Protein backbone atom coordinates (compact mmCIF):
# COMPACT_ATOMS: atom_id res chain seq x y z
CA UNK A 1 0.00 0.00 0.00
CA UNK A 2 2.86 2.35 0.85
CA UNK A 3 4.44 1.71 -2.56
CA UNK A 4 1.20 2.50 -4.38
CA UNK A 5 0.83 5.73 -2.44
CA UNK A 6 4.39 6.73 -3.30
CA UNK A 7 3.82 5.86 -6.99
CA UNK A 8 0.84 8.20 -7.11
CA UNK A 9 2.80 10.95 -5.38
CA UNK A 10 5.69 10.45 -7.80
CA UNK A 11 3.38 10.67 -10.83
CA UNK A 12 1.72 13.83 -9.55
CA UNK A 13 5.12 15.41 -8.95
CA UNK A 14 6.26 14.59 -12.48
CA UNK A 15 3.05 15.96 -14.01
CA UNK A 16 3.43 19.15 -11.97
CA UNK A 17 7.00 19.46 -13.20
CA UNK A 18 5.85 18.90 -16.81
CA UNK A 19 3.41 21.77 -16.45
CA UNK A 20 6.18 24.28 -15.80
CA UNK A 21 6.90 26.72 -18.66
CA UNK A 22 10.53 25.59 -18.84
CA UNK A 23 9.41 22.13 -20.02
CA UNK A 24 8.36 21.79 -23.66
CA UNK A 25 7.37 18.11 -23.69
CA UNK A 26 6.74 15.11 -21.45
CA UNK A 27 7.75 11.92 -23.28
CA UNK A 28 5.88 9.07 -21.60
CA UNK A 29 7.33 5.67 -22.58
CA UNK A 30 4.83 3.06 -21.46
CA UNK A 31 1.94 0.93 -22.71
CA UNK A 32 -0.08 2.01 -19.66
CA UNK A 33 -1.39 5.54 -20.33
CA UNK A 34 -1.51 8.19 -17.64
CA UNK A 35 -4.70 7.95 -15.59
CA UNK A 36 -7.36 10.49 -16.64
CA UNK A 37 -7.72 11.33 -12.94
CA UNK A 38 -4.05 12.32 -12.76
CA UNK A 39 -4.41 14.51 -15.85
CA UNK A 40 -7.62 16.20 -14.76
CA UNK A 41 -7.14 19.93 -14.37
CA UNK A 42 -3.67 19.90 -15.92
CA UNK A 43 -3.18 21.57 -19.34
CA UNK A 44 -0.74 18.93 -20.54
CA UNK A 45 -2.43 17.57 -23.65
CA UNK A 46 -0.19 19.58 -25.99
CA UNK A 47 2.94 18.65 -24.06
CA UNK A 48 2.33 14.94 -23.48
CA UNK A 49 3.89 12.61 -26.06
CA UNK A 50 3.28 8.88 -25.74
CA UNK A 51 5.68 6.18 -26.92
CA UNK A 52 3.97 2.78 -26.99
CA UNK A 53 4.65 -0.65 -28.49
CA UNK A 54 1.08 -1.46 -29.56
CA UNK A 55 -0.27 0.12 -32.76
CA UNK A 56 -3.89 -0.27 -31.64
CA UNK A 57 -3.13 1.63 -28.43
CA UNK A 58 -1.31 4.30 -30.45
CA UNK A 59 -4.32 4.77 -32.71
CA UNK A 60 -6.64 5.05 -29.71
CA UNK A 61 -4.44 7.69 -28.07
CA UNK A 62 -4.29 9.68 -31.32
CA UNK A 63 -8.08 9.61 -31.53
CA UNK A 64 -8.10 11.19 -28.08
CA UNK A 65 -5.94 14.01 -29.42
CA UNK A 66 -2.55 12.93 -28.08
CA UNK A 67 0.71 12.78 -30.01
CA UNK A 68 1.87 9.17 -30.06
CA UNK A 69 4.78 7.28 -31.62
CA UNK A 70 5.41 3.54 -31.68
CA UNK A 71 8.59 1.78 -30.57
CA UNK A 72 9.75 -1.84 -31.04
CA UNK A 73 8.35 -4.29 -28.44
CA UNK A 74 11.71 -5.52 -27.15
CA UNK A 75 12.90 -5.85 -23.57
CA UNK A 76 15.00 -2.69 -23.41
CA UNK A 77 16.64 -1.28 -20.33
CA UNK A 78 15.05 1.89 -18.97
CA UNK A 79 17.69 4.17 -20.48
CA UNK A 80 17.48 2.43 -23.84
CA UNK A 81 13.68 2.77 -23.80
CA UNK A 82 14.10 6.52 -23.54
CA UNK A 83 16.73 6.50 -26.26
CA UNK A 84 14.58 4.50 -28.71
CA UNK A 85 11.53 6.65 -27.98
CA UNK A 86 13.54 9.83 -28.58
CA UNK A 87 14.65 8.58 -31.99
CA UNK A 88 11.04 7.69 -32.89
CA UNK A 89 9.77 11.10 -31.78
CA UNK A 90 12.46 13.05 -33.62
CA UNK A 91 11.95 10.99 -36.76
CA UNK A 92 8.27 11.96 -36.57
CA UNK A 93 9.33 15.62 -36.17
CA UNK A 94 7.66 15.81 -32.76
CA UNK A 95 10.65 17.55 -31.14
CA UNK A 96 12.82 20.35 -32.45
CA UNK A 97 16.37 21.32 -31.65
CA UNK A 98 16.76 23.14 -28.34
CA UNK A 99 13.50 22.00 -26.74
CA UNK A 100 13.49 20.80 -23.15
CA UNK A 101 12.03 17.31 -22.65
CA UNK A 102 11.47 15.22 -19.57
CA UNK A 103 11.12 11.49 -20.22
CA UNK A 104 9.24 9.11 -17.95
CA UNK A 105 9.45 5.33 -18.13
CA UNK A 106 9.83 2.17 -16.05
CA UNK A 107 10.77 -1.48 -16.28
CA UNK A 108 9.04 -3.67 -18.83
CA UNK A 109 5.66 -4.94 -17.66
CA UNK A 110 5.40 -2.49 -14.78
CA UNK A 111 2.18 -0.51 -14.37
CA UNK A 112 3.90 2.48 -12.77
CA UNK A 113 6.92 4.42 -14.09
CA UNK A 114 9.95 4.84 -11.87
CA UNK A 115 12.58 6.61 -13.99
CA UNK A 116 12.73 10.28 -14.96
CA UNK A 117 15.24 11.76 -17.41
CA UNK A 118 15.63 15.45 -18.28
CA UNK A 119 17.39 16.49 -21.49
CA UNK A 120 17.60 19.14 -24.15
CA UNK A 121 17.15 18.07 -27.77
CA UNK A 122 20.33 18.43 -29.79
CA UNK A 123 22.74 17.97 -26.90
CA UNK A 124 24.35 14.58 -26.45
CA UNK A 125 25.46 11.63 -28.58
CA UNK A 126 22.05 9.97 -28.87
CA UNK A 127 20.30 13.01 -30.35
CA UNK A 128 23.27 13.82 -32.64
CA UNK A 129 23.21 10.35 -34.19
CA UNK A 130 19.43 10.33 -34.52
CA UNK A 131 19.31 13.69 -36.28
CA UNK A 132 22.17 12.81 -38.61
CA UNK A 133 20.73 9.42 -39.57
CA UNK A 134 17.37 10.94 -40.54
CA UNK A 135 19.08 12.50 -43.56
CA UNK A 136 20.06 9.13 -45.05
CA UNK A 137 16.70 8.71 -46.78
CA UNK A 138 13.15 7.61 -46.10
CA UNK A 139 13.96 3.96 -46.86
CA UNK A 140 16.18 3.76 -43.77
CA UNK A 141 14.65 3.48 -40.32
CA UNK A 142 16.31 5.95 -37.96
CA UNK A 143 15.77 3.50 -35.11
CA UNK A 144 17.61 0.75 -36.99
CA UNK A 145 20.46 3.05 -38.04
CA UNK A 146 20.80 4.45 -34.54
CA UNK A 147 20.87 0.91 -33.10
CA UNK A 148 23.63 -0.14 -35.52
CA UNK A 149 25.70 3.00 -34.95
CA UNK A 150 25.41 2.55 -31.18
CA UNK A 151 26.37 -1.11 -31.58
CA UNK A 152 29.34 -0.13 -33.74
CA UNK A 153 30.48 2.37 -31.11
CA UNK A 154 30.22 -0.33 -28.44
CA UNK A 155 32.31 -2.74 -30.53
CA UNK A 156 34.90 -0.04 -31.16
CA UNK A 157 35.07 0.72 -27.45
CA UNK A 158 34.97 -2.81 -26.01
CA UNK A 159 36.64 -4.95 -28.68
CA UNK A 160 36.54 -8.70 -28.06
CA UNK A 161 37.98 -10.18 -24.87
CA UNK A 162 40.22 -7.17 -24.42
CA UNK A 163 41.48 -7.09 -28.00
CA UNK A 164 40.52 -4.33 -30.47
CA UNK A 165 38.50 -5.49 -33.49
CA UNK A 166 37.00 -3.87 -36.55
CA UNK A 167 33.97 -4.76 -38.63
CA UNK A 168 31.47 -3.55 -41.24
CA UNK A 169 27.68 -3.35 -41.18
CA UNK A 170 25.94 -3.00 -44.55
CA UNK A 171 22.35 -1.81 -44.27
CA UNK A 172 19.73 -1.81 -47.00
CA UNK A 173 19.49 -2.87 -50.67
CA UNK A 174 20.19 -6.34 -49.32
CA UNK A 175 19.49 -8.28 -52.53
CA UNK A 176 22.12 -6.29 -54.43
CA UNK A 177 24.55 -6.43 -51.49
CA UNK A 178 24.26 -10.22 -51.29
CA UNK A 179 24.99 -10.39 -55.03
CA UNK A 180 28.10 -8.27 -54.49
CA UNK A 181 29.41 -10.42 -51.64
CA UNK A 182 30.22 -14.02 -50.79
CA UNK A 183 30.16 -16.07 -47.61
CA UNK A 184 33.57 -16.54 -45.98
CA UNK A 185 32.38 -18.89 -43.25
CA UNK A 186 29.19 -20.54 -42.00
CA UNK A 187 26.51 -17.90 -41.55
CA UNK A 188 25.72 -17.87 -37.79
CA UNK A 189 22.31 -16.29 -38.49
CA UNK A 190 21.17 -18.89 -41.00
CA UNK A 191 18.07 -20.88 -40.07
CA UNK A 192 16.99 -18.45 -37.33
CA UNK A 193 13.55 -16.86 -37.58
CA UNK A 194 13.50 -13.19 -38.58
CA UNK A 195 11.85 -12.21 -35.30
CA UNK A 196 14.87 -13.58 -33.44
CA UNK A 197 17.58 -11.80 -35.44
CA UNK A 198 16.65 -8.12 -35.49
CA UNK A 199 19.23 -5.59 -34.32
CA UNK A 200 16.51 -3.67 -32.51
CA UNK A 201 16.50 -6.57 -30.02
CA UNK A 202 19.19 -6.02 -27.34
CA UNK A 203 19.81 -9.80 -27.16
CA UNK A 204 20.71 -9.91 -30.85
CA UNK A 205 23.03 -6.96 -30.48
CA UNK A 206 24.95 -8.90 -27.84
CA UNK A 207 25.25 -11.84 -30.24
CA UNK A 208 26.45 -9.52 -33.00
CA UNK A 209 29.20 -8.23 -30.70
CA UNK A 210 30.51 -11.78 -30.36
CA UNK A 211 30.31 -12.50 -34.11
CA UNK A 212 32.09 -9.22 -34.93
CA UNK A 213 35.35 -11.09 -34.44
CA UNK A 214 34.64 -12.96 -37.71
CA UNK A 215 36.23 -11.74 -40.93
CA UNK A 216 33.83 -10.04 -43.30
CA UNK A 217 30.74 -7.87 -43.02
CA UNK A 218 27.27 -8.08 -41.51
CA UNK A 219 24.44 -7.75 -44.05
CA UNK A 220 21.31 -6.18 -42.55
CA UNK A 221 17.93 -5.51 -44.13
CA UNK A 222 16.30 -2.07 -43.87
CA UNK A 223 13.98 -3.29 -41.09
CA UNK A 224 16.91 -4.45 -38.95
CA UNK A 225 16.88 -8.19 -39.71
CA UNK A 226 20.42 -9.58 -39.83
CA UNK A 227 20.72 -11.66 -42.99
CA UNK A 228 24.31 -12.78 -42.67
CA UNK A 229 27.66 -12.31 -40.97
CA UNK A 230 31.10 -13.10 -42.34
CA UNK A 231 30.43 -11.81 -45.89
CA UNK A 232 33.30 -10.74 -48.15
CA UNK A 233 32.33 -7.59 -50.05
CA UNK A 234 33.16 -7.91 -53.74
CA UNK A 235 33.53 -4.37 -55.04
CA UNK A 236 35.57 -2.72 -57.76
CA UNK A 237 39.00 -1.29 -57.07
CA UNK A 238 38.23 1.21 -54.25
CA UNK A 239 41.23 3.32 -55.27
CA UNK A 240 39.47 4.28 -58.49
CA UNK A 241 35.93 4.63 -57.12
CA UNK A 242 36.16 6.26 -53.68
CA UNK A 243 38.21 8.91 -51.96
CA UNK A 244 39.27 8.03 -48.41
CA UNK A 245 41.06 10.02 -45.76
CA UNK A 246 44.77 9.33 -45.54
CA UNK A 247 45.45 6.38 -43.24
CA UNK A 248 42.18 4.53 -43.74
CA UNK A 249 42.64 0.95 -44.88
CA UNK A 250 40.93 -1.86 -46.76
CA UNK A 251 37.98 -2.17 -44.39
CA UNK A 252 36.90 1.43 -44.93
CA UNK A 253 37.56 1.13 -48.66
CA UNK A 254 35.28 -1.91 -48.85
CA UNK A 255 32.59 -0.14 -46.81
CA UNK A 256 32.70 2.92 -49.04
CA UNK A 257 32.92 0.78 -52.19
CA UNK A 258 29.79 -1.27 -51.50
CA UNK A 259 27.82 1.97 -51.20
CA UNK A 260 29.02 2.89 -54.69
CA UNK A 261 27.96 -0.47 -56.12
CA UNK A 262 24.57 -0.51 -54.35
CA UNK A 263 22.07 1.79 -52.65
CA UNK A 264 23.10 0.51 -49.23
CA UNK A 265 24.60 2.40 -46.30
CA UNK A 266 27.74 0.99 -44.65
CA UNK A 267 28.93 1.50 -41.08
CA UNK A 268 32.57 0.65 -40.45
CA UNK A 269 34.43 0.20 -37.17
CA UNK A 270 38.15 0.93 -37.23
CA UNK A 271 40.25 -1.72 -35.50
CA UNK A 272 43.11 0.70 -34.86
CA UNK A 273 41.15 3.59 -33.33
CA UNK A 274 37.64 2.26 -32.67
CA UNK A 275 36.17 5.15 -34.63
CA UNK A 276 32.90 4.65 -36.51
CA UNK A 277 32.14 5.99 -39.99
CA UNK A 278 28.89 5.90 -41.94
CA UNK A 279 29.25 5.73 -45.73
CA UNK A 280 26.67 6.52 -48.40
CA UNK A 281 27.30 6.88 -52.15
CA UNK A 282 30.98 6.23 -51.55
CA UNK A 283 31.40 9.13 -49.13
CA UNK A 284 31.65 9.38 -45.35
CA UNK A 285 28.52 11.16 -44.07
CA UNK A 286 29.13 10.72 -40.35
CA UNK A 287 32.26 10.16 -38.28
CA UNK A 288 32.30 9.37 -34.57
CA UNK A 289 35.51 9.13 -32.55
CA UNK A 290 35.93 7.15 -29.35
CA UNK A 291 36.51 9.20 -26.22
CA UNK A 292 38.29 6.21 -24.69
CA UNK A 293 38.70 2.47 -25.31
CA UNK A 294 38.51 -0.44 -22.92
CA UNK A 295 41.90 -2.05 -22.38
C-alpha positions as CSV (number, residue, x, y, z in Angstrom):
1,X,0.0,0.0,0.0
2,X,2.9,2.4,0.8
3,X,4.4,1.7,-2.6
4,X,1.2,2.5,-4.4
5,X,0.8,5.7,-2.4
6,X,4.4,6.7,-3.3
7,X,3.8,5.9,-7.0
8,X,0.8,8.2,-7.1
9,X,2.8,10.9,-5.4
10,X,5.7,10.4,-7.8
11,X,3.4,10.7,-10.8
12,X,1.7,13.8,-9.6
13,X,5.1,15.4,-8.9
14,X,6.3,14.6,-12.5
15,X,3.1,16.0,-14.0
16,X,3.4,19.1,-12.0
17,X,7.0,19.5,-13.2
18,X,5.9,18.9,-16.8
19,X,3.4,21.8,-16.5
20,X,6.2,24.3,-15.8
21,X,6.9,26.7,-18.7
22,X,10.5,25.6,-18.8
23,X,9.4,22.1,-20.0
24,X,8.4,21.8,-23.7
25,X,7.4,18.1,-23.7
26,X,6.7,15.1,-21.4
27,X,7.8,11.9,-23.3
28,X,5.9,9.1,-21.6
29,X,7.3,5.7,-22.6
30,X,4.8,3.1,-21.5
31,X,1.9,0.9,-22.7
32,X,-0.1,2.0,-19.7
33,X,-1.4,5.5,-20.3
34,X,-1.5,8.2,-17.6
35,X,-4.7,8.0,-15.6
36,X,-7.4,10.5,-16.6
37,X,-7.7,11.3,-12.9
38,X,-4.0,12.3,-12.8
39,X,-4.4,14.5,-15.8
40,X,-7.6,16.2,-14.8
41,X,-7.1,19.9,-14.4
42,X,-3.7,19.9,-15.9
43,X,-3.2,21.6,-19.3
44,X,-0.7,18.9,-20.5
45,X,-2.4,17.6,-23.7
46,X,-0.2,19.6,-26.0
47,X,2.9,18.7,-24.1
48,X,2.3,14.9,-23.5
49,X,3.9,12.6,-26.1
50,X,3.3,8.9,-25.7
51,X,5.7,6.2,-26.9
52,X,4.0,2.8,-27.0
53,X,4.6,-0.6,-28.5
54,X,1.1,-1.5,-29.6
55,X,-0.3,0.1,-32.8
56,X,-3.9,-0.3,-31.6
57,X,-3.1,1.6,-28.4
58,X,-1.3,4.3,-30.4
59,X,-4.3,4.8,-32.7
60,X,-6.6,5.1,-29.7
61,X,-4.4,7.7,-28.1
62,X,-4.3,9.7,-31.3
63,X,-8.1,9.6,-31.5
64,X,-8.1,11.2,-28.1
65,X,-5.9,14.0,-29.4
66,X,-2.6,12.9,-28.1
67,X,0.7,12.8,-30.0
68,X,1.9,9.2,-30.1
69,X,4.8,7.3,-31.6
70,X,5.4,3.5,-31.7
71,X,8.6,1.8,-30.6
72,X,9.7,-1.8,-31.0
73,X,8.3,-4.3,-28.4
74,X,11.7,-5.5,-27.1
75,X,12.9,-5.9,-23.6
76,X,15.0,-2.7,-23.4
77,X,16.6,-1.3,-20.3
78,X,15.1,1.9,-19.0
79,X,17.7,4.2,-20.5
80,X,17.5,2.4,-23.8
81,X,13.7,2.8,-23.8
82,X,14.1,6.5,-23.5
83,X,16.7,6.5,-26.3
84,X,14.6,4.5,-28.7
85,X,11.5,6.6,-28.0
86,X,13.5,9.8,-28.6
87,X,14.6,8.6,-32.0
88,X,11.0,7.7,-32.9
89,X,9.8,11.1,-31.8
90,X,12.5,13.0,-33.6
91,X,11.9,11.0,-36.8
92,X,8.3,12.0,-36.6
93,X,9.3,15.6,-36.2
94,X,7.7,15.8,-32.8
95,X,10.7,17.5,-31.1
96,X,12.8,20.3,-32.4
97,X,16.4,21.3,-31.6
98,X,16.8,23.1,-28.3
99,X,13.5,22.0,-26.7
100,X,13.5,20.8,-23.1
101,X,12.0,17.3,-22.7
102,X,11.5,15.2,-19.6
103,X,11.1,11.5,-20.2
104,X,9.2,9.1,-17.9
105,X,9.5,5.3,-18.1
106,X,9.8,2.2,-16.1
107,X,10.8,-1.5,-16.3
108,X,9.0,-3.7,-18.8
109,X,5.7,-4.9,-17.7
110,X,5.4,-2.5,-14.8
111,X,2.2,-0.5,-14.4
112,X,3.9,2.5,-12.8
113,X,6.9,4.4,-14.1
114,X,10.0,4.8,-11.9
115,X,12.6,6.6,-14.0
116,X,12.7,10.3,-15.0
117,X,15.2,11.8,-17.4
118,X,15.6,15.4,-18.3
119,X,17.4,16.5,-21.5
120,X,17.6,19.1,-24.1
121,X,17.2,18.1,-27.8
122,X,20.3,18.4,-29.8
123,X,22.7,18.0,-26.9
124,X,24.4,14.6,-26.4
125,X,25.5,11.6,-28.6
126,X,22.1,10.0,-28.9
127,X,20.3,13.0,-30.3
128,X,23.3,13.8,-32.6
129,X,23.2,10.3,-34.2
130,X,19.4,10.3,-34.5
131,X,19.3,13.7,-36.3
132,X,22.2,12.8,-38.6
133,X,20.7,9.4,-39.6
134,X,17.4,10.9,-40.5
135,X,19.1,12.5,-43.6
136,X,20.1,9.1,-45.1
137,X,16.7,8.7,-46.8
138,X,13.1,7.6,-46.1
139,X,14.0,4.0,-46.9
140,X,16.2,3.8,-43.8
141,X,14.6,3.5,-40.3
142,X,16.3,5.9,-38.0
143,X,15.8,3.5,-35.1
144,X,17.6,0.8,-37.0
145,X,20.5,3.1,-38.0
146,X,20.8,4.4,-34.5
147,X,20.9,0.9,-33.1
148,X,23.6,-0.1,-35.5
149,X,25.7,3.0,-35.0
150,X,25.4,2.6,-31.2
151,X,26.4,-1.1,-31.6
152,X,29.3,-0.1,-33.7
153,X,30.5,2.4,-31.1
154,X,30.2,-0.3,-28.4
155,X,32.3,-2.7,-30.5
156,X,34.9,0.0,-31.2
157,X,35.1,0.7,-27.4
158,X,35.0,-2.8,-26.0
159,X,36.6,-4.9,-28.7
160,X,36.5,-8.7,-28.1
161,X,38.0,-10.2,-24.9
162,X,40.2,-7.2,-24.4
163,X,41.5,-7.1,-28.0
164,X,40.5,-4.3,-30.5
165,X,38.5,-5.5,-33.5
166,X,37.0,-3.9,-36.6
167,X,34.0,-4.8,-38.6
168,X,31.5,-3.5,-41.2
169,X,27.7,-3.3,-41.2
170,X,25.9,-3.0,-44.6
171,X,22.4,-1.8,-44.3
172,X,19.7,-1.8,-47.0
173,X,19.5,-2.9,-50.7
174,X,20.2,-6.3,-49.3
175,X,19.5,-8.3,-52.5
176,X,22.1,-6.3,-54.4
177,X,24.6,-6.4,-51.5
178,X,24.3,-10.2,-51.3
179,X,25.0,-10.4,-55.0
180,X,28.1,-8.3,-54.5
181,X,29.4,-10.4,-51.6
182,X,30.2,-14.0,-50.8
183,X,30.2,-16.1,-47.6
184,X,33.6,-16.5,-46.0
185,X,32.4,-18.9,-43.2
186,X,29.2,-20.5,-42.0
187,X,26.5,-17.9,-41.6
188,X,25.7,-17.9,-37.8
189,X,22.3,-16.3,-38.5
190,X,21.2,-18.9,-41.0
191,X,18.1,-20.9,-40.1
192,X,17.0,-18.4,-37.3
193,X,13.5,-16.9,-37.6
194,X,13.5,-13.2,-38.6
195,X,11.8,-12.2,-35.3
196,X,14.9,-13.6,-33.4
197,X,17.6,-11.8,-35.4
198,X,16.6,-8.1,-35.5
199,X,19.2,-5.6,-34.3
200,X,16.5,-3.7,-32.5
201,X,16.5,-6.6,-30.0
202,X,19.2,-6.0,-27.3
203,X,19.8,-9.8,-27.2
204,X,20.7,-9.9,-30.8
205,X,23.0,-7.0,-30.5
206,X,24.9,-8.9,-27.8
207,X,25.2,-11.8,-30.2
208,X,26.4,-9.5,-33.0
209,X,29.2,-8.2,-30.7
210,X,30.5,-11.8,-30.4
211,X,30.3,-12.5,-34.1
212,X,32.1,-9.2,-34.9
213,X,35.4,-11.1,-34.4
214,X,34.6,-13.0,-37.7
215,X,36.2,-11.7,-40.9
216,X,33.8,-10.0,-43.3
217,X,30.7,-7.9,-43.0
218,X,27.3,-8.1,-41.5
219,X,24.4,-7.7,-44.1
220,X,21.3,-6.2,-42.6
221,X,17.9,-5.5,-44.1
222,X,16.3,-2.1,-43.9
223,X,14.0,-3.3,-41.1
224,X,16.9,-4.4,-38.9
225,X,16.9,-8.2,-39.7
226,X,20.4,-9.6,-39.8
227,X,20.7,-11.7,-43.0
228,X,24.3,-12.8,-42.7
229,X,27.7,-12.3,-41.0
230,X,31.1,-13.1,-42.3
231,X,30.4,-11.8,-45.9
232,X,33.3,-10.7,-48.1
233,X,32.3,-7.6,-50.0
234,X,33.2,-7.9,-53.7
235,X,33.5,-4.4,-55.0
236,X,35.6,-2.7,-57.8
237,X,39.0,-1.3,-57.1
238,X,38.2,1.2,-54.3
239,X,41.2,3.3,-55.3
240,X,39.5,4.3,-58.5
241,X,35.9,4.6,-57.1
242,X,36.2,6.3,-53.7
243,X,38.2,8.9,-52.0
244,X,39.3,8.0,-48.4
245,X,41.1,10.0,-45.8
246,X,44.8,9.3,-45.5
247,X,45.5,6.4,-43.2
248,X,42.2,4.5,-43.7
249,X,42.6,0.9,-44.9
250,X,40.9,-1.9,-46.8
251,X,38.0,-2.2,-44.4
252,X,36.9,1.4,-44.9
253,X,37.6,1.1,-48.7
254,X,35.3,-1.9,-48.9
255,X,32.6,-0.1,-46.8
256,X,32.7,2.9,-49.0
257,X,32.9,0.8,-52.2
258,X,29.8,-1.3,-51.5
259,X,27.8,2.0,-51.2
260,X,29.0,2.9,-54.7
261,X,28.0,-0.5,-56.1
262,X,24.6,-0.5,-54.4
263,X,22.1,1.8,-52.6
264,X,23.1,0.5,-49.2
265,X,24.6,2.4,-46.3
266,X,27.7,1.0,-44.7
267,X,28.9,1.5,-41.1
268,X,32.6,0.7,-40.5
269,X,34.4,0.2,-37.2
270,X,38.1,0.9,-37.2
271,X,40.3,-1.7,-35.5
272,X,43.1,0.7,-34.9
273,X,41.1,3.6,-33.3
274,X,37.6,2.3,-32.7
275,X,36.2,5.2,-34.6
276,X,32.9,4.7,-36.5
277,X,32.1,6.0,-40.0
278,X,28.9,5.9,-41.9
279,X,29.2,5.7,-45.7
280,X,26.7,6.5,-48.4
281,X,27.3,6.9,-52.1
282,X,31.0,6.2,-51.5
283,X,31.4,9.1,-49.1
284,X,31.6,9.4,-45.3
285,X,28.5,11.2,-44.1
286,X,29.1,10.7,-40.3
287,X,32.3,10.2,-38.3
288,X,32.3,9.4,-34.6
289,X,35.5,9.1,-32.6
290,X,35.9,7.1,-29.3
291,X,36.5,9.2,-26.2
292,X,38.3,6.2,-24.7
293,X,38.7,2.5,-25.3
294,X,38.5,-0.4,-22.9
295,X,41.9,-2.1,-22.4
